[in-house]
Amino acid sequence: SLDDTVGGDVSNGNTPVAENWRGLRIMPGGVVNMDNAVVRYGGYRYNCNFAGCLGVINNNGGTLNLTNSEITKNGMYGIYNIAGTTNIDASVISEHSRGIYLPAGNSVLIVHNGSVFHNNGYGILNYSSNVVDATRNWWGHATGPKHYSLNPGGLGNQVSDGVNFNPWLNYDPTIEQAPTIENLKQFRINEDISLYEG
């Protein structure tokens, strides 16, 4: 990739864009554990002669465990879950044609405590036979994700049928939040305190 924001100057002055490189492919039976990873500017899909070229991360039947990571600014889909199981926790999926896409089949997706936002069309598009567990996520707006019947007033990234998104978070958990203190009266002391030197 030509991205200089992670790892130093590797671009020789070129500007990175989506589809600078192809992507990652998880084969049947493979296990990939990604923690604190930044995956950007991939998703090149032209002249591809194998299944699963549509995402920057293509799960073709293995297990993907993604934590504390950022998958953003790639071509087509951030994650293309053709088969297998994908577990996502505390990660960002943003700025793709579709954030996460599950075609027809029997794939499993669980995504919690993350941010799925600013994806064109859908944050999660599910055609698989399983319901996606996508509860406790930020969708780009406090009103939650847009769903034509389950949350028509949602102003966040859109989700398809087959996505369980309720309850959702009304803040981005990947950004450190300022602490809030409520009901200060419970901490009040109603007596005089004297301090003496010595």
N, C-alpha and C positions, 0 to 999 in steps of 0.2 A: 504494500500500500504506500501511497505517497503522503501519509498523514504524519506531520511532524509534531503534533501535539502530544503524542505518546512515543517515547523511545528516542527522541532527538531528531536531528536533521537528516532525513533519508530521501527527501524529495528533490534535492538540487533545484529548489525554487519552483517546482511544479505544484499546481493546486490539486488536491485529491477530490475525486468525485465518485459517486456510486458506480459500481461495476468495474473498478480498477483491477480486481482479481476475482476468481471464481467463487470459492467458498469452502466450507468444511462438510464432509460427508461421513455419517455414522452408518456403518454396515450392519446387517443383521447379527445380533449377538454381541456387538461392540458396546463398550461402556466408556463414556466420556464424562469426566468431572471437570467442570470449568468454574473457577472461583476467582473473582477480581479480574476478569478479562474484559478487554475493550475490543469489540469487533466492529470495524467501520469500513465503508467504501468497497465492500465485496459484492457478490451476487451476479457476476458476469455469467450470462446464460446462453450465449450464442455458440453455435457449433458444438453443442453438448450431445454426446452420444450415450449417456447413461441416465437412468431415472433419478430425479431429484436434483435438477440444476436450477430450480426456481427460487430457492432460498439461499441466504448466505450460510445458514446452518441447515443441513438436510438430514433428517433422521429417517433412515431407510429400514428401520427394524431393530435398532439398538436401544440403549438407554442413555439419555442425556440428563445430567444433573447440573443445572446452571444456577450459581449463587453469586450475589454481590457483583453483578456484571452489567455491561452496557452493550446492547446490540442496536446499532443506530446508523442511519444514513447509508443503507445498503440498497441495492437494486431489488426489485420485485418484493419478495417476502423476507422478513427477518428470520423467521424459523418456518421451515416447510416440514411438517411432521407427517410423513407418508405412512409410517408404521412405527411400532415400538412405543416407548414411554418417554415423555419429556417432563421433568420436574424443574420448575423455575421458582426461585425464591429471592426476594430483595434485589430485583434486577430491573433494568430499563429496556423496553422494546419500543423504539420510536423511529419515525421518519422513513417509512417504507411504503410500498404500494399496499401491502397488507402486513400487519405486524406479525401475526402467526396464522398460518393456513393449514388446516387439516382436510385433505381430500377424502373421498369416500373410502371406507375401510374400517379398521378396528384399532386405530391408534389411541393413545391415552395422553392427555395433557393436564397437568396440575400447575397452576401459577398463582402464587400468593405473595403478599407484602411487597408488590412491585409497582411499576409505572408502565402503563400501556397507553400511549398517547401520540398525537400528531402523525398517525399513520393514515394515508389516503384510503378512503373506503372503509375498511374494517380494522379494528385492533385485533380481533380474533374472528376468523371465518371458519366455521366448523361444518363439514359435510360427513364426518365420521359417524359411526354408529354409537359412539359413546358421548356422554355429556361431559363437557370440559368443566373442571372445577377451577373457576377464576374468581373466587371470593377474596375479599380484603385486598383489593388493588385500587390504585389511583388511575383514573381514565382521562385525566386532563381537565376535569371540571368537578366541582363539589356535587353537582347534580347526578353524577355517575355516567355510565356509558349510554349511548343512544341505542334503544331497541324499539322497533316499531310498535310492539304491543306491551311489553313488560316494563318499559321505561321510556315512553315516547317524549317526555320532557327532558331527557338526559342530553346534556350538551357536550359530553365527553366523546371519546372515540366510539365508533359504532361496533356492536357485536351482533352476530347472527343468532339464529335459533341454536339450541344445543349448547348454550354457554350459561352456566350458573354464575352470575356476577354479584348477587345480593347476599350479604352486605358488601358494600364497597367503601373505600376510604375517601374522606373529603379533603385529604391533603396528600402531598407526594412524600411517601415514606423514604425515598432515596435521598431527600434533601433534609439536612439537620434542621429540626424544628426548635424554635425558642420555647423554653419551658413556660407553662402557665400554672399559676397558683390560684386556687379558688377557695372561697369560704375561709378567709383569713381569721375570722372571729374564733374559730376553733383553736387557734394558736395564741390567743390573747392571754396575758398574765395580768391579773387584777390585784397586784400587791407591789409594794415598794421594794426595790432591791438596792442595798447599799454596798459599795465596794470600798475597801480600805487598803491603803498602801502598806506594804510590809508584810 
